Amino acid sequence: MRTTRTAQVLLLVAALMLWGASRLPWVDVSSFDGLGQPKTTTLSGAAWSTALIPLALLAGAAAVAALAVRGWALRLLALLVAVASAGMGYLAISLWAVTDVSVRAADMAQIAVMFLVGTQRHYWGAGVTLAAAVLTLVGAVLLMRSAGRNAAAPTTSKYAAPGARREAAQEQGADGMSERMMWDALDEGHDPTRNEGPDPSQNDGGGK
């Protein structure tokens, strides 16, 4: 359960980071049409990478969904989160990897290429997005581990030795015993409904 909680916190933090990155400036576009003053148009993360907001919503939704799903559903959720983290990383790295962003920036700013003077990139938003991708990937790994532990727990209990199940039953009491535990106790000659306590005949004085 602690692993799932940690994954949820990481996903929520990643969602907030993506939302913040979507509001940061990513590219400045400078233009001059020869008629007025030169102007600069700033493209935010939401404008430059339109997938940031949907990915933030996906991370937040995955954090909430982790409360309700178990087993294979949790594994599928972890895979979806891992794919989303890859998308986040791509959006961040592409700002560094692309050689020239002028044409795309001019198109997004609705400026004719002939009036384009230059562009300037801001890497803070991409850095925050990359950090969110790492947190999301760690969250996906933790969700996968949590799903594996939940799947292994019933199997361990099912194939436990009869003696171990009987000891667990004695600790829980007759009310907490499963049907299988009761049959194991009967097979070994024990009464599972009897609450064992101190024998009065063993008290000091022998009942005198």
ChimeraX commands (.cxc) that place a marker at each C-alpha (Angstrom):
marker #1 position 0.00,0.00,0.00 radius 0.5
marker #1 position 2.86,2.37,0.80 radius 0.5
marker #1 position 4.31,1.76,-2.68 radius 0.5
marker #1 position 1.01,2.73,-4.30 radius 0.5
marker #1 position 0.77,5.86,-2.17 radius 0.5
marker #1 position 4.27,6.90,-3.17 radius 0.5
marker #1 position 3.43,6.37,-6.85 radius 0.5
marker #1 position 0.30,8.48,-6.47 radius 0.5
marker #1 position 2.24,11.34,-4.92 radius 0.5
marker #1 position 4.83,11.22,-7.71 radius 0.5
marker #1 position 2.14,11.28,-10.38 radius 0.5
marker #1 position 0.36,14.21,-8.77 radius 0.5
marker #1 position 3.62,16.15,-8.50 radius 0.5
marker #1 position 4.38,15.34,-12.15 radius 0.5
marker #1 position 0.93,16.59,-13.17 radius 0.5
marker #1 position 1.51,19.89,-11.36 radius 0.5
marker #1 position 4.94,20.23,-12.95 radius 0.5
marker #1 position 3.49,19.69,-16.42 radius 0.5
marker #1 position 0.84,22.30,-15.75 radius 0.5
marker #1 position 3.55,24.72,-14.66 radius 0.5
marker #1 position 5.66,23.92,-17.73 radius 0.5
marker #1 position 2.68,24.64,-19.97 radius 0.5
marker #1 position 2.57,28.21,-18.65 radius 0.5
marker #1 position 6.29,28.92,-18.97 radius 0.5
marker #1 position 7.71,30.56,-22.12 radius 0.5
marker #1 position 9.29,28.08,-24.52 radius 0.5
marker #1 position 10.06,30.08,-27.68 radius 0.5
marker #1 position 10.23,33.80,-28.48 radius 0.5
marker #1 position 9.54,34.81,-32.08 radius 0.5
marker #1 position 10.86,38.17,-33.31 radius 0.5
marker #1 position 9.39,39.70,-36.46 radius 0.5
marker #1 position 9.41,42.95,-38.44 radius 0.5
marker #1 position 7.09,43.75,-41.31 radius 0.5
marker #1 position 8.77,47.02,-42.33 radius 0.5
marker #1 position 5.76,49.12,-41.40 radius 0.5
marker #1 position 5.72,49.32,-37.63 radius 0.5
marker #1 position 8.02,48.52,-34.75 radius 0.5
marker #1 position 9.66,45.09,-34.42 radius 0.5
marker #1 position 7.65,42.84,-32.17 radius 0.5
marker #1 position 8.26,39.70,-30.19 radius 0.5
marker #1 position 5.69,36.96,-29.71 radius 0.5
marker #1 position 6.16,34.50,-26.87 radius 0.5
marker #1 position 4.95,30.93,-27.26 radius 0.5
marker #1 position 4.13,29.22,-23.97 radius 0.5
marker #1 position 4.50,25.52,-23.35 radius 0.5
marker #1 position 0.80,24.98,-23.97 radius 0.5
marker #1 position 1.13,26.63,-27.38 radius 0.5
marker #1 position 4.42,25.01,-28.35 radius 0.5
marker #1 position 3.56,21.52,-27.08 radius 0.5
marker #1 position -0.20,21.13,-27.01 radius 0.5
marker #1 position 0.09,17.68,-25.43 radius 0.5
marker #1 position 1.37,19.05,-22.10 radius 0.5
marker #1 position -2.07,19.72,-20.63 radius 0.5
marker #1 position -3.56,16.35,-21.71 radius 0.5
marker #1 position -0.51,14.56,-20.28 radius 0.5
marker #1 position -0.91,16.47,-17.01 radius 0.5
marker #1 position -4.56,15.41,-16.84 radius 0.5
marker #1 position -3.57,11.83,-17.62 radius 0.5
marker #1 position -1.02,11.77,-14.80 radius 0.5
marker #1 position -3.55,13.17,-12.34 radius 0.5
marker #1 position -6.22,10.70,-13.45 radius 0.5
marker #1 position -3.78,7.80,-13.13 radius 0.5
marker #1 position -2.98,8.85,-9.56 radius 0.5
marker #1 position -6.68,8.71,-8.68 radius 0.5
marker #1 position -7.33,5.48,-10.61 radius 0.5
marker #1 position -4.56,3.70,-8.70 radius 0.5
marker #1 position -6.89,3.71,-5.67 radius 0.5
marker #1 position -9.57,1.69,-7.45 radius 0.5
marker #1 position -7.72,-0.88,-9.57 radius 0.5
marker #1 position -5.75,-3.99,-8.64 radius 0.5
marker #1 position -4.03,-6.88,-10.37 radius 0.5
marker #1 position -3.90,-6.80,-14.16 radius 0.5
marker #1 position -5.80,-3.53,-14.30 radius 0.5
marker #1 position -3.08,-1.92,-12.21 radius 0.5
marker #1 position -0.42,-3.40,-14.50 radius 0.5
marker #1 position -2.15,-1.92,-17.55 radius 0.5
marker #1 position -2.38,1.42,-15.78 radius 0.5
marker #1 position 1.34,1.27,-15.03 radius 0.5
marker #1 position 2.10,0.56,-18.71 radius 0.5
marker #1 position -0.08,3.49,-19.77 radius 0.5
marker #1 position 1.75,5.77,-17.34 radius 0.5
marker #1 position 5.11,4.55,-18.66 radius 0.5
marker #1 position 4.06,5.36,-22.24 radius 0.5
marker #1 position 2.92,8.79,-21.09 radius 0.5
marker #1 position 6.32,9.39,-19.46 radius 0.5
marker #1 position 7.99,8.59,-22.78 radius 0.5
marker #1 position 5.78,11.19,-24.47 radius 0.5
marker #1 position 6.73,13.78,-21.86 radius 0.5
marker #1 position 10.40,13.07,-22.38 radius 0.5
marker #1 position 10.01,13.42,-26.14 radius 0.5
marker #1 position 8.35,16.82,-25.81 radius 0.5
marker #1 position 11.15,18.04,-23.56 radius 0.5
marker #1 position 14.11,16.66,-25.50 radius 0.5
marker #1 position 12.74,17.80,-28.86 radius 0.5
marker #1 position 13.27,21.43,-27.89 radius 0.5
marker #1 position 17.00,20.71,-27.59 radius 0.5
marker #1 position 17.23,18.20,-30.42 radius 0.5
marker #1 position 15.50,20.16,-33.20 radius 0.5
marker #1 position 18.10,22.16,-35.10 radius 0.5
marker #1 position 15.85,24.96,-36.34 radius 0.5
marker #1 position 12.51,25.91,-34.81 radius 0.5
marker #1 position 12.03,29.08,-36.84 radius 0.5
marker #1 position 9.52,27.80,-39.38 radius 0.5
marker #1 position 7.36,26.06,-36.81 radius 0.5
marker #1 position 7.54,29.02,-34.43 radius 0.5
marker #1 position 6.53,31.44,-37.18 radius 0.5
marker #1 position 3.60,29.23,-38.13 radius 0.5
marker #1 position 2.39,28.99,-34.52 radius 0.5
marker #1 position 2.75,32.74,-34.03 radius 0.5
marker #1 position 0.93,33.31,-37.34 radius 0.5
marker #1 position 3.81,35.29,-38.78 radius 0.5
marker #1 position 4.92,35.11,-42.39 radius 0.5
marker #1 position 8.38,33.61,-42.72 radius 0.5
marker #1 position 9.47,36.59,-44.82 radius 0.5
marker #1 position 8.90,38.87,-41.81 radius 0.5
marker #1 position 10.67,36.56,-39.37 radius 0.5
marker #1 position 13.75,38.08,-37.74 radius 0.5
marker #1 position 14.74,35.32,-35.34 radius 0.5
marker #1 position 13.74,32.97,-32.55 radius 0.5
marker #1 position 14.98,32.33,-29.05 radius 0.5
marker #1 position 14.38,29.17,-27.03 radius 0.5
marker #1 position 13.76,29.02,-23.28 radius 0.5
marker #1 position 14.71,25.72,-21.71 radius 0.5
marker #1 position 13.16,26.04,-18.26 radius 0.5
marker #1 position 9.85,24.63,-19.40 radius 0.5
marker #1 position 11.52,21.73,-21.19 radius 0.5
marker #1 position 13.61,21.00,-18.10 radius 0.5
marker #1 position 10.54,20.90,-15.87 radius 0.5
marker #1 position 8.81,18.63,-18.39 radius 0.5
marker #1 position 11.79,16.27,-18.42 radius 0.5
marker #1 position 11.79,16.13,-14.62 radius 0.5
marker #1 position 8.06,15.34,-14.71 radius 0.5
marker #1 position 8.77,12.54,-17.18 radius 0.5
marker #1 position 11.29,11.00,-14.77 radius 0.5
marker #1 position 8.85,11.20,-11.84 radius 0.5
marker #1 position 6.12,9.66,-13.97 radius 0.5
marker #1 position 8.38,6.79,-15.01 radius 0.5
marker #1 position 9.30,6.11,-11.38 radius 0.5
marker #1 position 5.60,6.18,-10.52 radius 0.5
marker #1 position 4.90,3.63,-13.26 radius 0.5
marker #1 position 7.60,1.31,-11.89 radius 0.5
marker #1 position 6.17,1.57,-8.38 radius 0.5
marker #1 position 2.66,0.82,-9.64 radius 0.5
marker #1 position 3.97,-2.27,-11.43 radius 0.5
marker #1 position 5.72,-3.44,-8.26 radius 0.5
marker #1 position 2.57,-2.87,-6.24 radius 0.5
marker #1 position 0.54,-4.92,-8.72 radius 0.5
marker #1 position 3.07,-7.76,-8.43 radius 0.5
marker #1 position 2.92,-7.76,-4.65 radius 0.5
marker #1 position -0.88,-7.78,-4.61 radius 0.5
marker #1 position -0.91,-10.73,-6.99 radius 0.5
marker #1 position 1.64,-12.69,-4.93 radius 0.5
marker #1 position -0.06,-12.22,-1.56 radius 0.5
marker #1 position -3.10,-14.51,-2.15 radius 0.5
marker #1 position -0.89,-17.21,-3.68 radius 0.5
marker #1 position 1.36,-17.28,-0.63 radius 0.5
marker #1 position -1.62,-17.68,1.68 radius 0.5
marker #1 position -3.23,-20.35,-0.50 radius 0.5
marker #1 position -0.21,-22.64,-0.58 radius 0.5
marker #1 position 0.92,-22.13,3.01 radius 0.5
marker #1 position 1.56,-25.25,5.08 radius 0.5
marker #1 position -1.38,-26.53,7.17 radius 0.5
marker #1 position 0.57,-25.93,10.37 radius 0.5
marker #1 position 1.21,-22.32,9.42 radius 0.5
marker #1 position -2.44,-21.80,8.57 radius 0.5
marker #1 position -3.47,-23.37,11.89 radius 0.5
marker #1 position -1.14,-21.09,13.84 radius 0.5
marker #1 position -2.56,-18.09,12.02 radius 0.5
marker #1 position -6.05,-19.31,12.81 radius 0.5
marker #1 position -5.24,-19.67,16.51 radius 0.5
marker #1 position -3.95,-16.10,16.55 radius 0.5
marker #1 position -7.07,-14.81,14.83 radius 0.5
marker #1 position -9.52,-16.92,16.84 radius 0.5
marker #1 position -12.35,-19.07,15.58 radius 0.5
marker #1 position -14.29,-16.12,14.20 radius 0.5
marker #1 position -11.44,-15.17,11.89 radius 0.5
marker #1 position -10.77,-18.69,10.59 radius 0.5
marker #1 position -11.39,-19.63,7.01 radius 0.5
marker #1 position -13.14,-22.89,6.13 radius 0.5
marker #1 position -9.85,-24.40,4.91 radius 0.5
marker #1 position -8.14,-23.57,8.21 radius 0.5
marker #1 position -10.94,-25.21,10.19 radius 0.5
marker #1 position -10.71,-28.44,8.15 radius 0.5
marker #1 position -6.93,-28.54,8.61 radius 0.5
marker #1 position -7.36,-28.20,12.37 radius 0.5
marker #1 position -9.97,-30.98,12.47 radius 0.5
marker #1 position -7.74,-33.28,10.41 radius 0.5
marker #1 position -5.00,-32.89,13.02 radius 0.5
marker #1 position -7.35,-33.65,15.90 radius 0.5
marker #1 position -7.81,-30.09,17.15 radius 0.5
marker #1 position -11.08,-28.37,17.93 radius 0.5
marker #1 position -10.92,-25.05,16.04 radius 0.5
marker #1 position -13.85,-23.63,18.01 radius 0.5
marker #1 position -12.28,-24.24,21.42 radius 0.5
marker #1 position -10.62,-21.20,22.92 radius 0.5
marker #1 position -7.57,-22.63,24.61 radius 0.5
marker #1 position -6.84,-21.12,27.98 radius 0.5
marker #1 position -5.11,-22.05,31.21 radius 0.5
marker #1 position -6.22,-25.35,32.77 radius 0.5
marker #1 position -7.84,-24.67,36.18 radius 0.5
marker #1 position -6.41,-27.93,37.52 radius 0.5
marker #1 position -2.92,-26.56,36.96 radius 0.5
marker #1 position -3.43,-23.62,39.31 radius 0.5
marker #1 position -1.43,-23.45,42.50 radius 0.5
marker #1 position -3.02,-25.57,45.20 radius 0.5
marker #1 position -4.51,-28.08,42.74 radius 0.5
marker #1 position -8.00,-26.73,43.41 radius 0.5
marker #1 position -7.75,-27.19,47.18 radius 0.5
marker link #1:1,2 radius 0.2
marker link #1:2,3 radius 0.2
marker link #1:3,4 radius 0.2
marker link #1:4,5 radius 0.2
marker link #1:5,6 radius 0.2
marker link #1:6,7 radius 0.2
marker link #1:7,8 radius 0.2
marker link #1:8,9 radius 0.2
marker link #1:9,10 radius 0.2
marker link #1:10,11 radius 0.2
marker link #1:11,12 radius 0.2
marker link #1:12,13 radius 0.2
marker link #1:13,14 radius 0.2
marker link #1:14,15 radius 0.2
marker link #1:15,16 radius 0.2
marker link #1:16,17 radius 0.2
marker link #1:17,18 radius 0.2
marker link #1:18,19 radius 0.2
marker link #1:19,20 radius 0.2
marker link #1:20,21 radius 0.2
marker link #1:21,22 radius 0.2
marker link #1:22,23 radius 0.2
marker link #1:23,24 radius 0.2
marker link #1:24,25 radius 0.2
marker link #1:25,26 radius 0.2
marker link #1:26,27 radius 0.2
marker link #1:27,28 radius 0.2
marker link #1:28,29 radius 0.2
marker link #1:29,30 radius 0.2
marker link #1:30,31 radius 0.2
marker link #1:31,32 radius 0.2
marker link #1:32,33 radius 0.2
marker link #1:33,34 radius 0.2
marker link #1:34,35 radius 0.2
marker link #1:35,36 radius 0.2
marker link #1:36,37 radius 0.2
marker link #1:37,38 radius 0.2
marker link #1:38,39 radius 0.2
marker link #1:39,40 radius 0.2
marker link #1:40,41 radius 0.2
marker link #1:41,42 radius 0.2
marker link #1:42,43 radius 0.2
marker link #1:43,44 radius 0.2
marker link #1:44,45 radius 0.2
marker link #1:45,46 radius 0.2
marker link #1:46,47 radius 0.2
marker link #1:47,48 radius 0.2
marker link #1:48,49 radius 0.2
marker link #1:49,50 radius 0.2
marker link #1:50,51 radius 0.2
marker link #1:51,52 radius 0.2
marker link #1:52,53 radius 0.2
marker link #1:53,54 radius 0.2
marker link #1:54,55 radius 0.2
marker link #1:55,56 radius 0.2
marker link #1:56,57 radius 0.2
marker link #1:57,58 radius 0.2
marker link #1:58,59 radius 0.2
marker link #1:59,60 radius 0.2
marker link #1:60,61 radius 0.2
marker link #1:61,62 radius 0.2
marker link #1:62,63 radius 0.2
marker link #1:63,64 radius 0.2
marker link #1:64,65 radius 0.2
marker link #1:65,66 radius 0.2
marker link #1:66,67 radius 0.2
marker link #1:67,68 radius 0.2
marker link #1:68,69 radius 0.2
marker link #1:69,70 radius 0.2
marker link #1:70,71 radius 0.2
marker link #1:71,72 radius 0.2
marker link #1:72,73 radius 0.2
marker link #1:73,74 radius 0.2
marker link #1:74,75 radius 0.2
marker link #1:75,76 radius 0.2
marker link #1:76,77 radius 0.2
marker link #1:77,78 radius 0.2
marker link #1:78,79 radius 0.2
marker link #1:79,80 radius 0.2
marker link #1:80,81 radius 0.2
marker link #1:81,82 radius 0.2
marker link #1:82,83 radius 0.2
marker link #1:83,84 radius 0.2
marker link #1:84,85 radius 0.2
marker link #1:85,86 radius 0.2
marker link #1:86,87 radius 0.2
marker link #1:87,88 radius 0.2
marker link #1:88,89 radius 0.2
marker link #1:89,90 radius 0.2
marker link #1:90,91 radius 0.2
marker link #1:91,92 radius 0.2
marker link #1:92,93 radius 0.2
marker link #1:93,94 radius 0.2
marker link #1:94,95 radius 0.2
marker link #1:95,96 radius 0.2
marker link #1:96,97 radius 0.2
marker link #1:97,98 radius 0.2
marker link #1:98,99 radius 0.2
marker link #1:99,100 radius 0.2
marker link #1:100,101 radius 0.2
marker link #1:101,102 radius 0.2
marker link #1:102,103 radius 0.2
marker link #1:103,104 radius 0.2
marker link #1:104,105 radius 0.2
marker link #1:105,106 radius 0.2
marker link #1:106,107 radius 0.2
marker link #1:107,108 radius 0.2
marker link #1:108,109 radius 0.2
marker link #1:109,110 radius 0.2
marker link #1:110,111 radius 0.2
marker link #1:111,112 radius 0.2
marker link #1:112,113 radius 0.2
marker link #1:113,114 radius 0.2
marker link #1:114,115 radius 0.2
marker link #1:115,116 radius 0.2
marker link #1:116,117 radius 0.2
marker link #1:117,118 radius 0.2
marker link #1:118,119 radius 0.2
marker link #1:119,120 radius 0.2
marker link #1:120,121 radius 0.2
marker link #1:121,122 radius 0.2
marker link #1:122,123 radius 0.2
marker link #1:123,124 radius 0.2
marker link #1:124,125 radius 0.2
marker link #1:125,126 radius 0.2
marker link #1:126,127 radius 0.2
marker link #1:127,128 radius 0.2
marker link #1:128,129 radius 0.2
marker link #1:129,130 radius 0.2
marker link #1:130,131 radius 0.2
marker link #1:131,132 radius 0.2
marker link #1:132,133 radius 0.2
marker link #1:133,134 radius 0.2
marker link #1:134,135 radius 0.2
marker link #1:135,136 radius 0.2
marker link #1:136,137 radius 0.2
marker link #1:137,138 radius 0.2
marker link #1:138,139 radius 0.2
marker link #1:139,140 radius 0.2
marker link #1:140,141 radius 0.2
marker link #1:141,142 radius 0.2
marker link #1:142,143 radius 0.2
marker link #1:143,144 radius 0.2
marker link #1:144,145 radius 0.2
marker link #1:145,146 radius 0.2
marker link #1:146,147 radius 0.2
marker link #1:147,148 radius 0.2
marker link #1:148,149 radius 0.2
marker link #1:149,150 radius 0.2
marker link #1:150,151 radius 0.2
marker link #1:151,152 radius 0.2
marker link #1:152,153 radius 0.2
marker link #1:153,154 radius 0.2
marker link #1:154,155 radius 0.2
marker link #1:155,156 radius 0.2
marker link #1:156,157 radius 0.2
marker link #1:157,158 radius 0.2
marker link #1:158,159 radius 0.2
marker link #1:159,160 radius 0.2
marker link #1:160,161 radius 0.2
marker link #1:161,162 radius 0.2
marker link #1:162,163 radius 0.2
marker link #1:163,164 radius 0.2
marker link #1:164,165 radius 0.2
marker link #1:165,166 radius 0.2
marker link #1:166,167 radius 0.2
marker link #1:167,168 radius 0.2
marker link #1:168,169 radius 0.2
marker link #1:169,170 radius 0.2
marker link #1:170,171 radius 0.2
marker link #1:171,172 radius 0.2
marker link #1:172,173 radius 0.2
marker link #1:173,174 radius 0.2
marker link #1:174,175 radius 0.2
marker link #1:175,176 radius 0.2
marker link #1:176,177 radius 0.2
marker link #1:177,178 radius 0.2
marker link #1:178,179 radius 0.2
marker link #1:179,180 radius 0.2
marker link #1:180,181 radius 0.2
marker link #1:181,182 radius 0.2
marker link #1:182,183 radius 0.2
marker link #1:183,184 radius 0.2
marker link #1:184,185 radius 0.2
marker link #1:185,186 radius 0.2
marker link #1:186,187 radius 0.2
marker link #1:187,188 radius 0.2
marker link #1:188,189 radius 0.2
marker link #1:189,190 radius 0.2
marker link #1:190,191 radius 0.2
marker link #1:191,192 radius 0.2
marker link #1:192,193 radius 0.2
marker link #1:193,194 radius 0.2
marker link #1:194,195 radius 0.2
marker link #1:195,196 radius 0.2
marker link #1:196,197 radius 0.2
marker link #1:197,198 radius 0.2
marker link #1:198,199 radius 0.2
marker link #1:199,200 radius 0.2
marker link #1:200,201 radius 0.2
marker link #1:201,202 radius 0.2
marker link #1:202,203 radius 0.2
marker link #1:203,204 radius 0.2
marker link #1:204,205 radius 0.2
marker link #1:205,206 radius 0.2
marker link #1:206,207 radius 0.2
marker link #1:207,208 radius 0.2
view
